[in-house]
Amino acid sequence: MVSRVVTGAHYGLRDWLGQRVTAVIMAVYTVLLGAILLFNAPDGYGEWKALFSGRIMQLATLLFIASLLYHAWVGIRDVLMDYIKPTSVRLALQIGVILSLVVYMGWSILILLG
């Protein structure tokens, strides 16, 4: 009998689909931002600020950042589960990553909406 210790793993379709959906969201945002910059590139700070002061752009950017952080979490979590064998070390690293990602999201919200 094999004894398996699972520490927060969510195997299966949900993570696979989450990775694909977040990748599509990030790709669409990148293409749209690239098009904006290609056809109407901001020259100075004022124009950059104006670009990101619209509510739609702020929400799109927050969606991009949230997608990026979720995408990163799934990837980092899988790497940690594959290569860090001691459960206590893996959990400590996962908690550190989660706390970092939460701080990054909060910081992003403060920058965009503050």
MOPAC internal coordinates of N, CA, C and O (Angstrom, degrees):
PM7 1SCF
backbone

  N    0.0000 0     0.00 0     0.00 0    0    0    0
  C    1.4520 1     0.00 0     0.00 0    1    0    0
  C    1.5245 1   108.51 1     0.00 0    2    1    0
  O    1.2310 1   120.90 1   -47.12 1    3    2    1
  N    1.3141 1   115.88 1   132.88 1    3    2    1
  C    1.4606 1   122.03 1  -179.66 1    5    3    2
  C    1.5161 1   108.62 1   -96.29 1    6    5    3
  O    1.2310 1   121.11 1   -51.79 1    7    6    5
  N    1.3193 1   115.49 1   128.21 1    7    6    5
  C    1.4584 1   120.70 1   176.12 1    9    7    6
  C    1.5193 1   108.28 1   -98.41 1   10    9    7
  O    1.2310 1   120.84 1   -59.02 1   11   10    9
  N    1.3110 1   116.00 1   120.98 1   11   10    9
  C    1.4557 1   120.26 1  -176.68 1   13   11   10
  C    1.5216 1   109.47 1  -118.18 1   14   13   11
  O    1.2310 1   121.03 1   -50.29 1   15   14   13
  N    1.3275 1   115.64 1   129.71 1   15   14   13
  C    1.4515 1   121.12 1   177.68 1   17   15   14
  C    1.5226 1   107.88 1  -102.45 1   18   17   15
  O    1.2310 1   120.98 1   -60.52 1   19   18   17
  N    1.3136 1   115.73 1   119.48 1   19   18   17
  C    1.4542 1   121.08 1   179.86 1   21   19   18
  C    1.5159 1   107.91 1  -107.21 1   22   21   19
  O    1.2310 1   120.76 1   -54.23 1   23   22   21
  N    1.3159 1   116.15 1   125.77 1   23   22   21
  C    1.4636 1   120.17 1  -178.68 1   25   23   22
  C    1.5191 1   110.04 1  -117.53 1   26   25   23
  O    1.2310 1   120.82 1   -99.66 1   27   26   25
  N    1.3004 1   116.03 1    80.34 1   27   26   25
  C    1.4493 1   120.89 1   175.35 1   29   27   26
  C    1.5199 1   115.34 1    79.69 1   30   29   27
  O    1.2310 1   119.50 1  -160.36 1   31   30   29
  N    1.3045 1   118.56 1    19.64 1   31   30   29
  C    1.4623 1   120.32 1  -178.24 1   33   31   30
  C    1.5166 1   110.57 1   -80.30 1   34   33   31
  O    1.2310 1   120.80 1   -37.98 1   35   34   33
  N    1.3206 1   116.08 1   142.02 1   35   34   33
  C    1.4650 1   122.67 1   175.36 1   37   35   34
  C    1.5165 1   106.09 1  -127.06 1   38   37   35
  O    1.2310 1   120.21 1   -96.07 1   39   38   37
  N    1.2713 1   117.20 1    83.93 1   39   38   37
  C    1.4500 1   120.24 1  -176.49 1   41   39   38
  C    1.5153 1   110.41 1   -78.16 1   42   41   39
  O    1.2310 1   120.74 1   -27.98 1   43   42   41
  N    1.3130 1   116.20 1   152.02 1   43   42   41
  C    1.4405 1   119.64 1   167.63 1   45   43   42
  C    1.5001 1   116.11 1   115.46 1   46   45   43
  O    1.2310 1   122.47 1    23.71 1   47   46   45
  N    1.3139 1   112.87 1  -156.29 1   47   46   45
  C    1.4504 1   122.72 1  -170.99 1   49   47   46
  C    1.5251 1   112.99 1   -61.93 1   50   49   47
  O    1.2310 1   119.52 1   143.17 1   51   50   49
  N    1.3151 1   118.52 1   -36.83 1   51   50   49
  C    1.4631 1   121.20 1  -176.39 1   53   51   50
  C    1.5277 1   111.63 1   -59.67 1   54   53   51
  O    1.2310 1   120.16 1   133.17 1   55   54   53
  N    1.3278 1   117.31 1   -46.83 1   55   54   53
  C    1.4597 1   119.92 1   179.89 1   57   55   54
  C    1.5184 1   111.80 1   -70.67 1   58   57   55
  O    1.2310 1   120.31 1   140.80 1   59   58   57
  N    1.3142 1   117.00 1   -39.20 1   59   58   57
  C    1.4603 1   120.40 1   178.14 1   61   59   58
  C    1.5246 1   110.15 1   -61.20 1   62   61   59
  O    1.2310 1   120.68 1   133.20 1   63   62   61
  N    1.3230 1   116.30 1   -46.80 1   63   62   61
  C    1.4573 1   121.44 1   179.66 1   65   63   62
  C    1.5341 1   110.81 1   -66.73 1   66   65   63
  O    1.2310 1   120.54 1   140.12 1   67   66   65
  N    1.3202 1   116.58 1   -39.88 1   67   66   65
  C    1.4630 1   120.55 1   178.13 1   69   67   66
  C    1.5181 1   112.32 1   -59.98 1   70   69   67
  O    1.2310 1   120.79 1   138.32 1   71   70   69
  N    1.3267 1   116.10 1   -41.68 1   71   70   69
  C    1.4671 1   120.52 1   177.70 1   73   71   70
  C    1.5257 1   110.36 1   -62.77 1   74   73   71
  O    1.2310 1   119.97 1   137.69 1   75   74   73
  N    1.3132 1   117.66 1   -42.31 1   75   74   73
  C    1.4647 1   120.84 1  -177.87 1   77   75   74
  C    1.5169 1   111.41 1   -69.86 1   78   77   75
  O    1.2310 1   120.04 1   136.72 1   79   78   77
  N    1.3263 1   117.53 1   -43.28 1   79   78   77
  C    1.4646 1   121.15 1  -179.27 1   81   79   78
  C    1.5237 1   110.24 1   -64.48 1   82   81   79
  O    1.2310 1   120.04 1   134.01 1   83   82   81
  N    1.3265 1   117.52 1   -45.99 1   83   82   81
  C    1.4613 1   119.53 1   179.38 1   85   83   82
  C    1.5201 1   111.38 1   -64.79 1   86   85   83
  O    1.2310 1   119.83 1   144.53 1   87   86   85
  N    1.3203 1   117.92 1   -35.47 1   87   86   85
  C    1.4675 1   120.52 1   177.45 1   89   87   86
  C    1.5285 1   110.60 1   -64.23 1   90   89   87
  O    1.2310 1   120.13 1   139.50 1   91   90   89
  N    1.3221 1   117.36 1   -40.50 1   91   90   89
  C    1.4703 1   120.74 1   178.95 1   93   91   90
  C    1.5277 1   110.12 1   -66.06 1   94   93   91
  O    1.2310 1   120.16 1   136.18 1   95   94   93
  N    1.3267 1   117.30 1   -43.82 1   95   94   93
  C    1.4677 1   121.03 1   178.53 1   97   95   94
  C    1.5263 1   110.14 1   -59.28 1   98   97   95
  O    1.2310 1   120.13 1   134.37 1   99   98   97
  N    1.3259 1   117.35 1   -45.63 1   99   98   97
  C    1.4644 1   120.61 1  -179.76 1  101   99   98
  C    1.5214 1   111.33 1   -66.07 1  102  101   99
  O    1.2310 1   119.85 1   142.02 1  103  102  101
  N    1.3217 1   117.89 1   -37.98 1  103  102  101
  C    1.4632 1   121.25 1   179.67 1  105  103  102
  C    1.5258 1   110.94 1   -66.42 1  106  105  103
  O    1.2310 1   120.21 1   135.74 1  107  106  105
  N    1.3288 1   117.20 1   -44.26 1  107  106  105
  C    1.4640 1   120.87 1   180.00 1  109  107  106
  C    1.5297 1   110.10 1   -63.26 1  110  109  107
  O    1.2310 1   120.03 1   134.75 1  111  110  109
  N    1.3171 1   117.55 1   -45.25 1  111  110  109
  C    1.4688 1   121.41 1   178.69 1  113  111  110
  C    1.5285 1   110.39 1   -60.66 1  114  113  111
  O    1.2310 1   120.23 1   136.46 1  115  114  113
  N    1.3167 1   117.16 1   -43.54 1  115  114  113
  C    1.4621 1   121.32 1  -178.93 1  117  115  114
  C    1.5273 1   111.13 1   -63.57 1  118  117  115
  O    1.2310 1   120.26 1   137.20 1  119  118  117
  N    1.3175 1   117.11 1   -42.80 1  119  118  117
  C    1.4706 1   120.64 1   178.92 1  121  119  118
  C    1.5348 1   110.20 1   -65.44 1  122  121  119
  O    1.2310 1   120.16 1   135.57 1  123  122  121
  N    1.3193 1   117.31 1   -44.43 1  123  122  121
  C    1.4696 1   120.01 1   179.61 1  125  123  122
  C    1.5213 1   111.69 1   -64.56 1  126  125  123
  O    1.2310 1   120.05 1   135.86 1  127  126  125
  N    1.3221 1   117.50 1   -44.14 1  127  126  125
  C    1.4608 1   120.41 1   178.08 1  129  127  126
  C    1.5291 1   110.43 1   -64.77 1  130  129  127
  O    1.2310 1   120.28 1   141.00 1  131  130  129
  N    1.3181 1   117.08 1   -39.00 1  131  130  129
  C    1.4611 1   120.80 1   176.36 1  133  131  130
  C    1.5211 1   111.57 1   -61.70 1  134  133  131
  O    1.2310 1   120.38 1   138.79 1  135  134  133
  N    1.3271 1   116.87 1   -41.21 1  135  134  133
  C    1.4626 1   120.63 1   178.34 1  137  135  134
  C    1.5262 1   111.09 1   -65.30 1  138  137  135
  O    1.2310 1   120.64 1   138.03 1  139  138  137
  N    1.3265 1   116.39 1   -41.97 1  139  138  137
  C    1.4612 1   119.92 1   177.27 1  141  139  138
  C    1.5271 1   110.22 1   -60.51 1  142  141  139
  O    1.2310 1   120.57 1   134.86 1  143  142  141
  N    1.3075 1   116.51 1   -45.14 1  143  142  141
  C    1.4641 1   120.50 1  -178.76 1  145  143  142
  C    1.5229 1   111.99 1   -69.85 1  146  145  143
  O    1.2310 1   119.94 1   148.06 1  147  146  145
  N    1.3078 1   117.73 1   -31.94 1  147  146  145
  C    1.4638 1   121.56 1   179.96 1  149  147  146
  C    1.5262 1   111.48 1   -70.64 1  150  149  147
  O    1.2310 1   120.51 1   138.11 1  151  150  149
  N    1.3244 1   116.63 1   -41.89 1  151  150  149
  C    1.4620 1   120.28 1  -174.52 1  153  151  150
  C    1.5217 1   114.18 1   -96.09 1  154  153  151
  O    1.2310 1   119.56 1   161.80 1  155  154  153
  N    1.3234 1   118.44 1   -18.20 1  155  154  153
  C    1.4633 1   120.79 1  -177.98 1  157  155  154
  C    1.5267 1   109.21 1  -151.93 1  158  157  155
  O    1.2310 1   120.36 1  -117.26 1  159  158  157
  N    1.3038 1   116.91 1    62.74 1  159  158  157
  C    1.4652 1   121.72 1  -175.83 1  161  159  158
  C    1.5285 1   110.96 1   -67.65 1  162  161  159
  O    1.2310 1   120.25 1   -52.15 1  163  162  161
  N    1.3304 1   117.12 1   127.85 1  163  162  161
  C    1.4670 1   120.25 1   176.15 1  165  163  162
  C    1.5314 1   110.67 1   -65.19 1  166  165  163
  O    1.2310 1   121.08 1   -40.31 1  167  166  165
  N    1.3439 1   115.54 1   139.69 1  167  166  165
  C    1.4606 1   120.58 1  -177.90 1  169  167  166
  C    1.5201 1   112.99 1   -91.35 1  170  169  167
  O    1.2310 1   119.83 1   144.12 1  171  170  169
  N    1.3060 1   117.92 1   -35.88 1  171  170  169
  C    1.4559 1   120.24 1  -175.48 1  173  171  170
  C    1.5150 1   111.73 1  -139.42 1  174  173  171
  O    1.2310 1   121.90 1     5.31 1  175  174  173
  N    1.3195 1   113.97 1  -174.69 1  175  174  173
  C    1.4635 1   120.59 1  -177.69 1  177  175  174
  C    1.5250 1   111.75 1   -58.00 1  178  177  175
  O    1.2310 1   120.47 1   137.09 1  179  178  177
  N    1.3215 1   116.71 1   -42.91 1  179  178  177
  C    1.4620 1   120.58 1  -178.09 1  181  179  178
  C    1.5164 1   112.78 1   -60.02 1  182  181  179
  O    1.2310 1   120.88 1   138.54 1  183  182  181
  N    1.3254 1   115.92 1   -41.46 1  183  182  181
  C    1.4634 1   119.26 1   179.43 1  185  183  182
  C    1.5204 1   111.88 1   -71.49 1  186  185  183
  O    1.2310 1   120.18 1   143.68 1  187  186  185
  N    1.3446 1   117.27 1   -36.32 1  187  186  185
  C    1.4673 1   119.84 1   175.77 1  189  187  186
  C    1.5262 1   110.04 1   -63.92 1  190  189  187
  O    1.2310 1   121.06 1   136.99 1  191  190  189
  N    1.3386 1   115.59 1   -43.01 1  191  190  189
  C    1.4645 1   119.93 1   179.47 1  193  191  190
  C    1.5264 1   110.40 1   -63.09 1  194  193  191
  O    1.2310 1   120.59 1   138.41 1  195  194  193
  N    1.3280 1   116.48 1   -41.59 1  195  194  193
  C    1.4662 1   120.49 1   178.70 1  197  195  194
  C    1.5295 1   111.13 1   -63.63 1  198  197  195
  O    1.2310 1   120.58 1   141.50 1  199  198  197
  N    1.3282 1   116.50 1   -38.50 1  199  198  197
  C    1.4657 1   120.16 1   178.95 1  201  199  198
  C    1.5248 1   111.63 1   -59.47 1  202  201  199
  O    1.2310 1   120.60 1   137.48 1  203  202  201
  N    1.3258 1   116.46 1   -42.52 1  203  202  201
  C    1.4675 1   120.23 1  -176.55 1  205  203  202
  C    1.5291 1   113.38 1   -96.25 1  206  205  203
  O    1.2310 1   119.74 1  -171.99 1  207  206  205
  N    1.3358 1   118.10 1     8.01 1  207  206  205
  C    1.4617 1   119.02 1   179.33 1  209  207  206
  C    1.5280 1   112.51 1   -88.82 1  210  209  207
  O    1.2310 1   120.24 1   163.28 1  211  210  209
  N    1.3213 1   117.15 1   -16.72 1  211  210  209
  C    1.4645 1   119.66 1   177.50 1  213  211  210
  C    1.5167 1   111.12 1   -70.97 1  214  213  211
  O    1.2310 1   120.70 1   -38.45 1  215  214  213
  N    1.3140 1   116.26 1   141.55 1  215  214  213
  C    1.4706 1   121.02 1  -175.66 1  217  215  214
  C    1.5265 1   111.80 1   -62.46 1  218  217  215
  O    1.2310 1   120.13 1   143.29 1  219  218  217
  N    1.3219 1   117.37 1   -36.71 1  219  218  217
  C    1.4675 1   119.81 1  -179.31 1  221  219  218
  C    1.5260 1   110.27 1   -65.47 1  222  221  219
  O    1.2310 1   120.47 1   136.34 1  223  222  221
  N    1.3341 1   116.71 1   -43.66 1  223  222  221
  C    1.4695 1   120.45 1   179.61 1  225  223  222
  C    1.5283 1   110.42 1   -66.31 1  226  225  223
  O    1.2310 1   120.32 1   141.47 1  227  226  225
  N    1.3232 1   117.00 1   -38.53 1  227  226  225
  C    1.4611 1   119.90 1   177.54 1  229  227  226
  C    1.5187 1   111.24 1   -62.76 1  230  229  227
  O    1.2310 1   120.51 1   134.39 1  231  230  229
  N    1.3264 1   116.62 1   -45.61 1  231  230  229
  C    1.4679 1   120.04 1   179.79 1  233  231  230
  C    1.5252 1   111.30 1   -66.48 1  234  233  231
  O    1.2310 1   120.35 1   139.87 1  235  234  233
  N    1.3322 1   116.93 1   -40.13 1  235  234  233
  C    1.4676 1   119.93 1   177.71 1  237  235  234
  C    1.5303 1   110.51 1   -63.19 1  238  237  235
  O    1.2310 1   120.52 1   139.63 1  239  238  237
  N    1.3221 1   116.61 1   -40.37 1  239  238  237
  C    1.4596 1   120.62 1   179.38 1  241  239  238
  C    1.5260 1   110.67 1   -67.51 1  242  241  239
  O    1.2310 1   120.28 1   138.80 1  243  242  241
  N    1.3238 1   117.08 1   -41.20 1  243  242  241
  C    1.4690 1   119.64 1   176.92 1  245  243  242
  C    1.5237 1   111.47 1   -64.72 1  246  245  243
  O    1.2310 1   120.08 1   141.77 1  247  246  245
  N    1.3219 1   117.46 1   -38.23 1  247  246  245
  C    1.4601 1   120.64 1   176.19 1  249  247  246
  C    1.5253 1   110.26 1   -63.59 1  250  249  247
  O    1.2310 1   120.53 1   138.39 1  251  250  249
  N    1.3287 1   116.59 1   -41.61 1  251  250  249
  C    1.4615 1   121.17 1   176.59 1  253  251  250
  C    1.5309 1   110.53 1   -60.51 1  254  253  251
  O    1.2310 1   120.25 1   132.72 1  255  254  253
  N    1.3296 1   117.12 1   -47.28 1  255  254  253
  C    1.4654 1   120.90 1  -177.98 1  257  255  254
  C    1.5248 1   110.49 1   -65.37 1  258  257  255
  O    1.2310 1   119.93 1   137.19 1  259  258  257
  N    1.3312 1   117.74 1   -42.81 1  259  258  257
  C    1.4633 1   120.49 1   177.88 1  261  259  258
  C    1.5299 1   110.51 1   -62.28 1  262  261  259
  O    1.2310 1   120.33 1   139.19 1  263  262  261
  N    1.3247 1   116.97 1   -40.81 1  263  262  261
  C    1.4661 1   120.76 1   177.25 1  265  263  262
  C    1.5194 1   111.09 1   -63.66 1  266  265  263
  O    1.2310 1   120.78 1   136.64 1  267  266  265
  N    1.3310 1   116.11 1   -43.36 1  267  266  265
  C    1.4569 1   120.99 1   178.86 1  269  267  266
  C    1.5291 1   111.17 1   -60.74 1  270  269  267
  O    1.2310 1   120.44 1   135.81 1  271  270  269
  N    1.3241 1   116.76 1   -44.19 1  271  270  269
  C    1.4643 1   120.37 1  -178.19 1  273  271  270
  C    1.5264 1   111.36 1   -68.58 1  274  273  271
  O    1.2310 1   119.90 1   139.50 1  275  274  273
  N    1.3378 1   117.79 1   -40.50 1  275  274  273
  C    1.4661 1   119.48 1   176.83 1  277  275  274
  C    1.5222 1   110.72 1   -65.21 1  278  277  275
  O    1.2310 1   120.77 1   136.65 1  279  278  277
  N    1.3244 1   116.14 1   -43.35 1  279  278  277
  C    1.4614 1   121.74 1   178.79 1  281  279  278
  C    1.5306 1   109.82 1   -59.40 1  282  281  279
  O    1.2310 1   120.92 1   135.83 1  283  282  281
  N    1.3149 1   115.84 1   -44.17 1  283  282  281
  C    1.4692 1   120.49 1   178.74 1  285  283  282
  C    1.5235 1   110.80 1   -64.84 1  286  285  283
  O    1.2310 1   120.14 1   138.60 1  287  286  285
  N    1.3293 1   117.33 1   -41.40 1  287  286  285
  C    1.4611 1   120.25 1  -179.23 1  289  287  286
  C    1.5287 1   111.27 1   -60.14 1  290  289  287
  O    1.2310 1   120.28 1   132.64 1  291  290  289
  N    1.3129 1   117.06 1   -47.36 1  291  290  289
  C    1.4683 1   119.80 1  -178.59 1  293  291  290
  C    1.5194 1   110.19 1   -61.54 1  294  293  291
  O    1.2310 1   120.27 1   135.79 1  295  294  293
  N    1.3172 1   117.08 1   -44.21 1  295  294  293
  C    1.4631 1   120.27 1   179.86 1  297  295  294
  C    1.5151 1   113.27 1   -65.24 1  298  297  295
  O    1.2310 1   120.45 1   133.23 1  299  298  297
  N    1.3339 1   116.75 1   -46.77 1  299  298  297
  C    1.4664 1   120.22 1  -179.82 1  301  299  298
  C    1.5195 1   110.82 1   -65.74 1  302  301  299
  O    1.2310 1   120.65 1   138.92 1  303  302  301
  N    1.3263 1   116.37 1   -41.08 1  303  302  301
  C    1.4652 1   119.81 1   179.09 1  305  303  302
  C    1.5233 1   111.03 1   -60.29 1  306  305  303
  O    1.2310 1   120.36 1   137.43 1  307  306  305
  N    1.3168 1   116.92 1   -42.57 1  307  306  305
  C    1.4607 1   120.07 1   179.87 1  309  307  306
  C    1.5260 1   111.52 1   -65.93 1  310  309  307
  O    1.2310 1   120.45 1   139.60 1  311  310  309
  N    1.3205 1   116.75 1   -40.40 1  311  310  309
  C    1.4687 1   119.71 1   177.19 1  313  311  310
  C    1.5249 1   110.45 1   -63.50 1  314  313  311
  O    1.2310 1   120.25 1   136.15 1  315  314  313
  N    1.3311 1   117.13 1   -43.85 1  315  314  313
  C    1.4626 1   119.97 1   178.94 1  317  315  314
  C    1.5260 1   111.25 1   -62.93 1  318  317  315
  O    1.2310 1   120.23 1   138.58 1  319  318  317
  N    1.3263 1   117.17 1   -41.42 1  319  318  317
  C    1.4689 1   119.77 1   179.82 1  321  319  318
  C    1.5224 1   111.34 1   -66.62 1  322  321  319
  O    1.2310 1   120.04 1   147.72 1  323  322  321
  N    1.3194 1   117.52 1   -32.28 1  323  322  321
  C    1.4607 1   120.73 1  -178.58 1  325  323  322
  C    1.5254 1   113.01 1   -78.37 1  326  325  323
  O    1.2310 1   119.85 1   144.38 1  327  326  325
  N    1.3305 1   117.89 1   -35.62 1  327  326  325
  C    1.4558 1   119.86 1  -168.53 1  329  327  326
  C    1.5219 1   115.88 1  -114.65 1  330  329  327
  O    1.2310 1   119.46 1   165.06 1  331  330  329
  N    1.3219 1   118.64 1   -14.94 1  331  330  329
  C    1.4705 1   121.21 1   177.83 1  333  331  330
  C    1.5187 1   107.66 1  -105.46 1  334  333  331
  O    1.2310 1   120.95 1   -74.95 1  335  334  333
  N    1.3282 1   115.78 1   105.05 1  335  334  333
  C    1.4671 1   119.95 1  -173.31 1  337  335  334
  C    1.5314 1   114.40 1   -82.38 1  338  337  335
  O    1.2310 1   118.46 1   139.43 1  339  338  337
  N    1.3431 1   120.54 1   -40.57 1  339  338  337
  C    1.4746 1   118.29 1   179.07 1  341  339  338
  C    1.5292 1   110.77 1   -65.73 1  342  341  339
  O    1.2310 1   120.96 1   -56.69 1  343  342  341
  N    1.3200 1   115.76 1   123.31 1  343  342  341
  C    1.4586 1   121.28 1  -174.69 1  345  343  342
  C    1.5196 1   112.77 1   -58.99 1  346  345  343
  O    1.2310 1   119.78 1   137.68 1  347  346  345
  N    1.3113 1   118.03 1   -42.32 1  347  346  345
  C    1.4648 1   120.70 1  -177.62 1  349  347  346
  C    1.5280 1   111.29 1   -65.11 1  350  349  347
  O    1.2310 1   119.83 1   140.70 1  351  350  349
  N    1.3039 1   117.93 1   -39.30 1  351  350  349
  C    1.4700 1   121.33 1   178.88 1  353  351  350
  C    1.5262 1   109.65 1   -68.44 1  354  353  351
  O    1.2310 1   120.71 1   137.12 1  355  354  353
  N    1.3291 1   116.24 1   -42.88 1  355  354  353
  C    1.4556 1   120.75 1   179.54 1  357  355  354
  C    1.5257 1   110.60 1   -61.86 1  358  357  355
  O    1.2310 1   120.10 1   135.55 1  359  358  357
  N    1.3274 1   117.41 1   -44.45 1  359  358  357
  C    1.4653 1   120.69 1   179.14 1  361  359  358
  C    1.5221 1   111.29 1   -63.70 1  362  361  359
  O    1.2310 1   120.30 1   137.81 1  363  362  361
  N    1.3162 1   117.03 1   -42.19 1  363  362  361
  C    1.4679 1   120.64 1   178.91 1  365  363  362
  C    1.5280 1   110.18 1   -61.35 1  366  365  363
  O    1.2310 1   120.28 1   136.03 1  367  366  365
  N    1.3217 1   117.07 1   -43.97 1  367  366  365
  C    1.4596 1   120.45 1   178.73 1  369  367  366
  C    1.5246 1   111.46 1   -65.76 1  370  369  367
  O    1.2310 1   120.47 1   139.79 1  371  370  369
  N    1.3286 1   116.71 1   -40.21 1  371  370  369
  C    1.4588 1   119.79 1   178.84 1  373  371  370
  C    1.5261 1   111.34 1   -64.31 1  374  373  371
  O    1.2310 1   120.53 1   138.53 1  375  374  373
  N    1.3151 1   116.60 1   -41.47 1  375  374  373
  C    1.4643 1   120.35 1   177.42 1  377  375  374
  C    1.5245 1   110.06 1   -63.39 1  378  377  375
  O    1.2310 1   120.32 1   137.96 1  379  378  377
  N    1.3194 1   117.00 1   -42.04 1  379  378  377
  C    1.4614 1   120.46 1   177.08 1  381  379  378
  C    1.5197 1   112.44 1   -60.87 1  382  381  379
  O    1.2310 1   120.61 1   137.86 1  383  382  381
  N    1.3150 1   116.44 1   -42.14 1  383  382  381
  C    1.4697 1   120.90 1   178.76 1  385  383  382
  C    1.5326 1   110.06 1   -65.47 1  386  385  383
  O    1.2310 1   120.29 1   134.96 1  387  386  385
  N    1.3226 1   117.05 1   -45.04 1  387  386  385
  C    1.4704 1   120.77 1   179.82 1  389  387  386
  C    1.5207 1   110.43 1   -60.06 1  390  389  387
  O    1.2310 1   120.27 1   133.11 1  391  390  389
  N    1.3218 1   117.08 1   -46.89 1  391  390  389
  C    1.4659 1   120.45 1   179.79 1  393  391  390
  C    1.5249 1   110.80 1   -61.63 1  394  393  391
  O    1.2310 1   120.22 1   138.60 1  395  394  393
  N    1.3184 1   117.18 1   -41.40 1  395  394  393
  C    1.4657 1   120.73 1   178.13 1  397  395  394
  C    1.5224 1   111.04 1   -61.99 1  398  397  395
  O    1.2310 1   120.31 1   134.78 1  399  398  397
  N    1.3241 1   117.02 1   -45.22 1  399  398  397
  C    1.4569 1   120.46 1  -178.68 1  401  399  398
  C    1.5295 1   111.69 1   -65.39 1  402  401  399
  O    1.2310 1   120.37 1   142.42 1  403  402  401
  N    1.3283 1   116.89 1   -37.58 1  403  402  401
  C    1.4680 1   120.41 1   177.15 1  405  403  402
  C    1.5268 1   110.24 1   -64.97 1  406  405  403
  O    1.2310 1   120.60 1   137.41 1  407  406  405
  N    1.3286 1   116.46 1   -42.59 1  407  406  405
  C    1.4690 1   120.15 1   177.60 1  409  407  406
  C    1.5250 1   110.39 1   -62.48 1  410  409  407
  O    1.2310 1   119.91 1   136.91 1  411  410  409
  N    1.3312 1   117.77 1   -43.09 1  411  410  409
  C    1.4631 1   121.12 1   178.34 1  413  411  410
  C    1.5241 1   111.33 1   -60.57 1  414  413  411
  O    1.2310 1   120.11 1   139.50 1  415  414  413
  N    1.3283 1   117.39 1   -40.50 1  415  414  413
  C    1.4615 1   120.17 1   179.57 1  417  415  414
  C    1.5239 1   110.26 1   -66.78 1  418  417  415
  O    1.2310 1   120.36 1   135.50 1  419  418  417
  N    1.3109 1   116.93 1   -44.50 1  419  418  417
  C    1.4675 1   120.06 1   177.81 1  421  419  418
  C    1.5158 1   112.05 1   -61.30 1  422  421  419
  O    1.2310 1   120.74 1   137.63 1  423  422  421
  N    1.3123 1   116.19 1   -42.37 1  423  422  421
  C    1.4615 1   121.38 1   178.82 1  425  423  422
  C    1.5250 1   110.24 1   -63.53 1  426  425  423
  O    1.2310 1   120.34 1   139.24 1  427  426  425
  N    1.3072 1   116.95 1   -40.76 1  427  426  425
  C    1.4674 1   121.47 1   178.54 1  429  427  426
  C    1.5309 1   110.90 1   -62.91 1  430  429  427
  O    1.2310 1   120.59 1   138.10 1  431  430  429
  N    1.3194 1   116.48 1   -41.90 1  431  430  429
  C    1.4634 1   120.80 1   178.50 1  433  431  430
  C    1.5217 1   110.21 1   -62.86 1  434  433  431
  O    1.2310 1   120.36 1   135.66 1  435  434  433
  N    1.3366 1   116.92 1   -44.34 1  435  434  433
  C    1.4525 1   120.52 1   178.22 1  437  435  434
  C    1.5245 1   112.27 1   -60.88 1  438  437  435
  O    1.2310 1   120.59 1   139.41 1  439  438  437
  N    1.3171 1   116.48 1   -40.59 1  439  438  437
  C    1.4682 1   120.34 1  -179.51 1  441  439  438
  C    1.5197 1   110.93 1   -67.84 1  442  441  439
  O    1.2310 1   119.98 1   133.00 1  443  442  441
  N    1.3251 1   117.65 1   -47.00 1  443  442  441
  C    1.4627 1   120.54 1  -174.85 1  445  443  442
  C    1.5230 1   113.49 1   -77.35 1  446  445  443
  O    1.2310 1   119.78 1   141.09 1  447  446  445
  N    1.3024 1   118.02 1   -38.91 1  447  446  445
  C    1.4675 1   120.60 1  -174.31 1  449  447  446
  C    1.5163 1   113.14 1  -104.55 1  450  449  447
  O    1.2310 1   120.40 1   169.62 1  451  450  449
  N    1.3278 1   116.85 1   -10.38 1  451  450  449
  C    1.4603 1   120.57 1  -176.50 1  453  451  450
  C    1.5026 1   114.14 1   -82.20 1  454  453  451
  O    1.2310 1   120.10 1   180.00 1  455  454  453

